[in-house]
Amino acid sequence: MGVTRRQLLWAGAGAGAIGVLAACGGGKGAAGETTSSEGTGQPPRPGGTLKVGALGKASAVTRDPHGTQANESDYLVISLIYDTLAIPGESVNTAPRLAASWKPSEDLRTWRFTLADGATFHDGTPVTADDVVWSLKRLRATPAGKSRLPGIQPEGITAEDPKTVVLVSDYPNADLPLQTRLTTFVLKKDTAEDAIAGAPGTGPFKLDWYRDGNARLVRNDNWYGGKALLDAVEVRLFESPQAMANALLAGQIDVASNVGAVAARTAEARKDVRIVRRPNDMAMPIVMRTADGPFADVRVREALRLAVDRDAMVKQVLSGYGSVGNDILGTGDPAFAKDVPQRTRDLAKARQLLADAGFDTSKTYDLITTEDISGLAESATLFATQVREAGVRINVVKQDSKVFWDTTWLKGTLYTSYWGTNDSVVFFASKTMLSDAGQNESGWNEPSFDETYRTAMGTADTAERAKLLHRLQEIEFARSGYLLWGMADGIDLAGAAVRDLPKLPGYGRVQLEKTWLAR
């Protein structure tokens, strides 16, 4: 997960609503950098149209806010039109958006969300709790709905009054608001299915036109969070990072979004192009199926982790625009276990573990990948070369994006994955690693992990919960189906006139209400 199905999974944030700026830290707001940080000395100025390039495939276009967005371009359009209840903050993991505040019950199972004052749909209709309840229930009914709202059943989503939404969890959940940051996009109650595409949203921009994945959005002057600075945003779909970077260098677009390390290296010598870098923006794990098959033995999974040269992966695949991973997801979380010893390459031990497990080194194993994001397929190829030194033969198979998400993801034996939300240990635990998680990528079933997670979520004391989350990560490090060799920096290329692009990771980077043009 690029804002793809994953970047839901551009699970985050911008700033906006009255009261949100303070919650997100200081006067900068959640969406981005200050003017002075860019050295212009100019105050933000309103007006202009920002032309943004974003990756996608014409064959995978979707306009459903609750569907699977396999295109970053689709998610960008959707996130500008529709608001989620909460967002990632600049100084906290979860900050208000359409929900101005929330409060838990004493047992941490029931949470009340109060909607922001003045929130309306683009047609002027006030947003009510009934709209939110209908939208969350529709989201919950999607194929991925269980993982998007883990632990919350449809009957646990109700309206207490026109401004209050009540969510009841199956178990105590101290971090339930974090789950509302992602795809909790709100539509009007009872919107017909054939009217979902183009239905009015609540966000800072509203749809002007849409054609084959390309769109023009105009400012919503009645947005409850205040007026965006730009008059309009035009989103243009590109099927490759190279084509998008070339369009930026030719002056056809103002921003090449999430363009990747290769394009950044090319642009380094250009004085008319700025490189906006978001450290550790995207996790790029290799997923090994744990439920059955050749990687079900924990010794085999450990052997593959030890066979990888992580430094070489970061240098060659990411051109140095990234950092080494340690097989634990959520590296941006303040609760991330930085004291877990870093795994390093040990081919001798890898070979011994494979022998002890009786792993068949005479066979060749397929590693399925896509070209959804820059470097993904390259990481699979280099991985295959490296583990061959430990005696494991890998055949890299590139699949079409739609085929991959329909047939390989969640079911495959060995495949690459990616997540554009790397700021929460709890996010990954609840969505991809619990035995009953709706997006359990490796088919992992570890009772000690499940028990530790449930205990942590039911613990109100912050220090005690931090200890439990540390233990959770130790279990993940030792036994999960993830081989996280590295995190890629998020990289946008921007023309000289673009100011205050958001720098938050994940969903936070697609919030453009504070962006402006100095021309």
JOFENGI-V182741 format. One record per helix or strand. SS is the DSSP state (H for helix, E for strand). FROM is the first residue (numbers start at 1). LEN is the number of residues. Records with the same first field share a line. If there is no record, write none. Layout:
SS = FROM-LEN / FROM-LEN
This chain:
E = 7-1 / 10-1 / 49-7 / 86-2 / 95-2 / 99-6 / 110-6 / 120-1 / 126-1 / 152-10 / 164-6 / 205-7 / 214-6 / 232-7 / 255-2 / 273-11 / 286-3 / 322-3 / 364-6 / 393-6 / 414-3 / 419-1 / 482-2 / 486-10 / 498-2 / 516-2
H = 20-5 / 36-3 / 58-3 / 72-10 / 129-12 / 145-4 / 176-6 / 193-3 / 241-9 / 261-7 / 298-10 / 310-8 / 347-11 / 376-13 / 401-8 / 425-9 / 447-11 / 462-18 / 506-5
